[in-house]
Amino acid sequence: MVDHLANTEINSQRIAAVENCFGASGQPLAVPGRVLLGEGILTKECRKKPKPRIFFLFNDILVYGSIVINKRKYNSQHIIPLEDVTLETLPDTLQMKNRWMIKTSKKSFVVSAASLTERKEWISHLEECIRHLLMKTGRQPSTEHAAPWIPDKATDICMRCTQTKFSTLTRRHHCRKCGFVVCADCSRQRFLMPRLSPKPLRVCNLCYRQLLAEKKKEAEADHRQPEPICSAIPGYEPSSGDDSDKSDDDKADQWPADTEFYTSEVSWSSFHS
């Protein structure tokens, strides 16, 4: 399918339609050899509450964003290179069914589909794209993954000291290393984790001690060994809850109701009906 669609007019139209929906706030998506394979709405488990997000699967990247007007305007674009993605199927909970985790070295999060069939379709297509991409680049599957953030409502007390109760005045914080919900006293430290961010990030006290020990051990092994260079990818953000507090009801710059971006009459369906 990729070879057949690459460099075709219909593929260019589809990608241009996605770019138009994200507008000036999004990154350019059209590059030679890139093919748009599918799209759909999934529920992303965010920090505050689960929220619908539009997802686009290309042969080399996964793009998602917030829905302002479906098929007309999206914002908060995120771009994830597929060669860095690992998938993990998760059991159902009382609140969410058909769940799986999208894990990368910079950002990991949980999504759920409307049906079991839809989840199977998404995972099957993602795994096939990842497999072909790794074969093409000769890279090995990623083994280091960022911890997903535990949702705020998962606990009413600090998950480290188990003493502090959260309230309107006592804020919840997240450790960027383990993803636990912690209080301010248990997360006063900052630590530089280059693969996540060029700036020191909040970590809980336990992770801080572990990271210090690891750093000391590495320095003793070879203090002259250079730090790995982490390349920045536009739209590929480091933490697991960055977009969770942004409103899905951004009404600025509404597009005219008669604007049509998907004008092609060629039939092309997303993974789910």
C-alpha positions in Angstrom: 0.0 0.0 0.0 2.8 2.4 0.9 4.6 1.8 -2.4 1.4 2.2 -4.3 0.3 5.5 -2.6 3.8 7.2 -2.3 4.1 10.3 -4.5 0.4 10.0 -5.7 -1.9 12.9 -6.0 -4.5 11.4 -3.6 -1.9 10.9 -0.9 -0.7 14.5 -1.4 -4.3 15.7 -1.0 -4.8 13.7 2.1 -1.7 15.1 3.8 -2.5 18.6 2.7 -6.0 18.3 4.2 -4.4 17.2 7.6 -2.0 20.2 7.4 -4.8 22.6 6.7 -6.8 21.3 9.7 -3.9 22.0 12.0 -3.3 25.3 10.4 -0.3 27.6 11.2 0.0 26.0 14.7 1.0 22.6 13.2 4.3 21.4 11.6 4.6 20.6 7.9 3.8 17.0 7.3 4.5 16.5 3.5 7.9 14.9 2.9 9.0 12.7 0.0 8.0 9.0 0.6 5.6 9.8 3.5 2.2 8.2 3.2 -1.0 8.8 5.2 -2.4 5.3 6.0 -5.2 5.9 8.4 -6.9 8.1 10.9 -9.4 7.9 13.7 -10.5 9.3 17.1 -9.1 7.6 20.2 -9.6 8.4 23.9 -6.3 9.5 25.5 -6.0 9.1 29.2 -4.8 12.6 30.3 -3.7 14.0 33.6 -7.1 15.5 34.5 -9.5 13.1 32.7 -9.8 11.0 29.5 -10.2 13.2 26.4 -10.9 12.4 22.7 -8.0 13.0 20.4 -7.6 12.8 16.6 -4.8 10.4 15.5 -3.2 10.1 12.1 -1.0 7.1 11.2 1.7 7.7 8.6 4.2 5.2 7.5 7.0 6.8 9.6 5.2 9.0 12.2 2.1 9.1 14.4 0.4 12.5 14.7 -2.3 13.5 17.1 -4.0 16.6 18.4 -7.0 18.1 20.1 -10.3 18.4 18.2 -11.8 21.8 17.7 -14.1 21.0 14.7 -13.9 17.4 13.5 -12.4 17.1 10.0 -12.0 20.9 9.9 -9.8 22.2 12.7 -7.4 20.6 15.2 -4.7 22.1 17.5 -2.0 21.0 20.0 -0.3 18.9 17.3 2.1 16.2 18.5 4.4 14.2 16.3 6.0 10.9 17.3 8.5 9.0 15.2 7.3 5.4 14.8 10.8 3.9 15.1 10.8 5.0 18.8 7.4 3.5 19.5 6.6 0.3 21.5 3.1 -0.9 22.1 1.7 -2.6 25.2 -1.9 -4.0 25.4 -3.5 -3.2 28.8 -6.5 -4.8 30.6 -9.8 -3.0 30.8 -10.8 -0.9 33.8 -14.2 0.1 35.1 -13.9 3.5 33.3 -11.9 2.5 30.2 -12.0 -0.5 27.8 -10.0 -1.6 24.8 -6.9 0.1 26.2 -3.2 0.0 25.1 -0.1 2.0 25.9 2.0 3.9 23.3 5.5 4.0 24.8 8.5 6.1 23.6 11.7 7.3 25.1 10.3 10.8 25.6 6.5 10.3 26.1 4.3 7.4 27.1 0.5 7.5 27.4 -2.6 5.3 27.4 -5.3 5.3 24.7 -8.5 3.4 24.3 -10.6 2.5 21.3 -14.4 2.4 20.8 -14.3 -1.4 20.3 -12.0 -4.4 20.6 -11.9 -4.7 16.8 -10.8 -1.1 16.4 -8.0 -1.6 18.9 -6.8 -4.7 17.0 -6.8 -2.7 13.8 -4.8 0.1 15.2 -2.3 -2.1 16.9 -1.9 -4.3 13.8 -1.3 -1.3 11.5 1.1 0.4 14.0 3.1 -2.8 14.5 3.4 -3.3 10.7 4.6 0.2 10.1 7.1 0.0 13.0 8.4 -3.3 11.7 8.9 -2.0 8.1 10.6 1.2 9.4 13.0 -0.7 11.6 13.9 -3.0 8.8 14.5 -0.1 6.5 16.7 1.9 9.0 18.4 -1.1 10.5 17.6 0.2 14.0 16.8 -2.1 17.0 13.5 -1.6 18.8 13.6 1.0 21.6 14.2 -0.4 25.1 14.0 2.8 27.1 10.6 4.3 27.7 9.3 7.4 29.6 7.0 6.5 32.4 3.3 7.3 31.8 1.8 9.9 34.2 -0.7 8.4 36.6 -4.0 10.4 36.3 -4.7 12.9 39.1 -7.9 11.2 40.1 -6.2 7.8 40.7 -5.2 8.9 44.2 -6.2 11.4 46.9 -2.9 11.1 48.8 0.7 11.4 47.9 2.0 8.1 46.4 5.4 8.5 48.1 4.8 9.6 51.7 1.2 8.3 51.7 0.5 11.0 54.3 -0.3 14.2 52.5 -3.9 14.6 51.3 -4.5 16.5 48.1 -7.0 19.4 48.1 -7.7 22.7 46.4 -4.8 24.2 48.3 -2.5 21.1 48.2 -1.5 20.6 44.6 -0.7 17.3 42.9 2.6 17.0 41.1 4.1 14.3 38.9 7.6 12.8 39.0 9.0 12.8 35.5 11.0 9.6 36.2 8.3 7.3 37.6 5.1 9.1 36.8 3.7 8.9 40.4 1.4 11.6 41.8 3.3 13.2 44.6 3.1 16.2 46.9 5.4 19.2 46.8 7.5 18.0 49.8 8.2 14.7 48.1 9.2 16.3 44.8 11.3 19.3 45.6 14.3 18.0 43.6 15.1 18.6 39.9 17.3 16.4 37.8 18.6 16.7 34.2 17.4 13.9 32.0 18.7 14.8 28.5 16.5 12.3 26.7 13.4 13.9 28.1 14.3 17.6 28.2 17.3 20.0 28.0 16.1 21.5 31.4 16.1 19.8 34.8 12.7 18.2 35.6 10.8 17.6 38.8 11.4 14.2 40.3 10.3 12.6 43.5 12.8 12.1 46.3 13.2 8.3 45.8 13.9 8.7 42.0 16.3 11.6 42.8 18.4 9.4 45.0 18.3 6.6 42.4 19.3 9.0 39.6 22.2 10.4 41.7 23.4 6.9 42.4 23.3 6.0 38.7 25.1 9.2 37.7 27.8 8.5 40.2 28.2 4.9 39.0 28.5 6.1 35.4 31.0 8.7 36.3 33.2 6.2 38.1 33.0 3.8 35.2 34.2 6.3 32.7 34.1 10.0 33.6 35.4 10.9 30.1 32.6 9.2 28.2 30.6 11.9 26.4 26.9 12.4 27.0 24.6 11.0 24.2 23.3 13.6 21.8 19.5 13.9 21.8 18.1 15.4 18.6 15.0 17.6 19.0 12.1 16.7 16.9 9.4 19.4 16.3 6.2 18.6 18.1 7.7 15.7 20.0 7.2 16.7 23.6 9.0 15.1 26.5 6.5 14.5 29.3 3.3 12.4 29.4 0.8 15.0 30.4 1.8 18.2 28.5 -1.4 18.5 26.5 -3.8 17.3 29.2 -4.7 20.7 30.7 -5.4 22.4 27.4 -9.0 23.1 26.5 -10.7 21.2 23.8 -13.1 24.1 23.4 -10.7 26.6 21.9 -13.1 28.9 19.9 -10.5 31.2 18.5 -10.3 31.6 14.7 -13.3 29.4 13.9 -13.4 28.2 10.3 -16.4 29.0 8.1 -19.0 26.2 8.3 -18.9 25.7 4.5 -15.1 25.1 4.4 -14.3 21.7 2.9 -10.9 20.2 3.3 -11.7 16.6 2.4 -12.8 17.2 -1.2 -11.6 14.1 -2.9 -14.3 11.7 -4.1 -11.9 8.7 -3.9 -13.1 6.3 -1.2 -10.8 5.9 1.7 -11.9 4.8 5.1 -10.1 5.0 8.5 -9.3 1.9 10.5 -12.8 1.9 12.1 -16.2 2.3 10.5 
